Amino acid sequence: MGSEGPSIVTVHVTGFKKFHGVAENPTEKIVSNLKSFMEEKGLPKNLVLGSCKVLETAGQGALGSLYKVLESAIADRENGPSSPGQIILVHFGVNSGATRFALENQAVNEATFRCPDELGWKPQRVQIVPSDGSISRTRETTLPVKELSKSLRKGGYDVIPSDDAGRFVCNYVYYHSLRFAEQHSVKSLFVHVPLFSTIDEEVQMHFVASLLEALACSN
């Protein structure tokens, strides 16, 4: 379905603050500037940009803010029009060693942090959601990651689908979001971006805008 289709897509976006070894997190700047950037660029007709929230780079310490975003998205749907369309949660995190963008297909029920998070937590082989079972349990996005990657590559962006979101804070947040998405019939996606020194800020902002447009068209 193209962007002329009737279904409205509301996207809620998160990024992270700086953390150990990354003095400037590009996702903090991307998410903070996204509304003004998209207003200037012009949103597709069926795309609504909802909340844009920067989370603490912490596992358990990010959950309070994360669930406020998730629950407010659902509350907006319940209080909105009778046919509100699709809600998509898009989370951005930095991979400081990456040279390209990665759309993450899944998250794993394992927290093994290579260094303490910003609140000092350093779990090793801990279940993110104990009631989900073992640390090998995975949850997958219902979004077409391969097709989205292909579409964005056609637009000139160096982007790949990925099955490994790590075991640090990014994976931790994504796992919770995917679980919430399944429970509430919404969709969730995690995107890893490189540092601005690898792909500059302007290119990254245009990439994010193109991703949101692709999500609006894929619905």
N, C-alpha and C positions, 0 to 999 in steps of 0.2 A: 504493500500500500504506500503511495507517495505522500508527500507532505500536504497534498490537497484533501487527504482522507478526513473523515469526520471525527476520528478518535483523538481526543486531547491527551497529550503526554505531559505529565508534571514531573520534573526532575528535581530531586533534592541532593545537594552536593556537600561533601565534606573533604577537608584536607587536614594536615597536621602541622603543629608548631615545630620549631627546631629541636634537635636532639643530639645526643652524644655523637661527635664526629661530623655532624652536619650543622654548621653555624647558621646557614640560611636555607630553610626548607622551601623549595619552589612551590610546593602545594599550598603553603600558607598564602603566598602572594597570588597564586592562580585563583584560589577560592575567594580571597578578599576582594579581588578586582573583577570577578567574573560577571557580576550583575551589570556594572557600568560598561564593560567590554561588550556584552551581548546586546545591551540596549543600543549602543552605538552601531554595532554591526547589523542588528536587526534579527529578531527571532523568527524561526519558521512559524507559519500561522497556527499550527497545532501544538506548539511547544510552549509550556509554561515553566519558567525557572523559579522554583520554590526557594527553600532555605539554602543558604550557603554558610556552613559552619566549620570553623577551624577547631580541631580537637587537640587535647593534650596528647603528646606522643607517649602514651602509656597504655598498658593492657587494661587491667581492672579500673585504673584511674580515668580512662576515656569513656567507660561504659555509661556513666550518668549522662554526659552530654550527648553521646551517641543515641541512647534510648529516647532522649527528649526530641531529637531530630526525627527518629523513626515513628514515635508515637504522635508527634504533631502532624506528620505526613498523613497518617491514618485519620486523625481527627479532622483535618482539612477535607479529606474525602467524604467523611460521614456528614460534615456540615455543608458540603458543597452541593452542586447540581445533582439531579437524579442519575445522570449518566456521566460520571466524572472522567471516564477514560482510565488510562494506565498511569500508575505511579512507578517511577524508577529511582532507585537510590544509587548514586554514583560516588564512590570513594576514591580519592586520589592519595597516593603515597609516593615517596621518592625511593628510587634504587640508585644509590650514589655511584655504583659501579656500572650502571647501564649506559648503553650508547643509543638506545632506541626506546620507544614506548611499548608497553606490554599490557594487553587486556587479559586479566586473570580469569580463568575458567572455573576455578574451584578454591576452596579453603579446606584446611585439615584441622581436625579437633585436637591439635597439639600446640602447646606453648613451650618453646625452648628458646629462650632469649639469649643471644650471643653476648649481650652486655645488659646491665640494668636499664630499665626504661626510665623515663624522666622523673618518676616517683620512687625509683630505687628498687623496683620489683624485678627479679631475675629467675623466673620459673624454669625448670628443666623437666621435660617430658611430662608436663602436666596437662590433663584434659581441660579444654576450654569450657566445655559444657559436660560435666560428669554424667548427667542423665542420658547423653547421646552415646555413651559407650566408650570404646577404646580410642586411643590417640590416632589410630589409623583411619578412623571414620572421616569421610569427606562429604562436603556439600557442594553442589554445582550450581552455577547460575543458570537460569532459564533463558537468558539472552543468547543470541546467535554469535558467539565470540569470533568464530572463524570468518563468518560472513562480514561482520563489522570490521575486522582487521583487513580483510580484502578490500572492502569499500574505502577504507581510510588510506590504504596503500595506493589505490587508484588516484586518490587526491594528493599524492606526493609525500605522504608521511611514512617514516620508517617505523612500522608497528607490527608486532607479532602477537599471536595468541599464546598464552602461557598456562601451564598446569601446575606451576609452583610459585605460590605467593610468599614463600619463606615460612618461618616459624616465629617471626617477631610480631611486632604490634600490628602491622598491616594485615597479616593473616588472622590475627586475633579479632580485630574489628570486622573483617570480612566474614569470618565464620558466624559471628553474632548477627550480622546483617542478613546473611543468606538464610539463617534459621528464622529470623523475624519475617523475612520476605515470604518464605514458604507458609508460615502461619497466617499471614494476612493477605495472601494473593497479590503481592506486589513483586517487583523485580529488583535485583541488586547486581552491581558490577563494581569490581575493583580495578583500578588502572594504576600501573607503576610508570612514573615519568623519570627521566634522567635529571641531573643537575642543570641549572641554567648555563654553567660553563661548558656543558656538552651540547645541549640544544638550547638556544637562547630563548629568553622570555617571550618575545613576540611570536616566534614559531610555536611555542608551547600553548600560548593563548589561542592561536588560530586552530591548533590541533584539538583543543578542548571544545571549541565552538563547532568544529567539524564533527567531532564525536557526538555532541548533543544533537546535531542535525541528523546524523545517521541513526541515532536512537529514535528520534521522532519519526523517521521514515520506516524504520524496521517494525514499528508497532502494528 
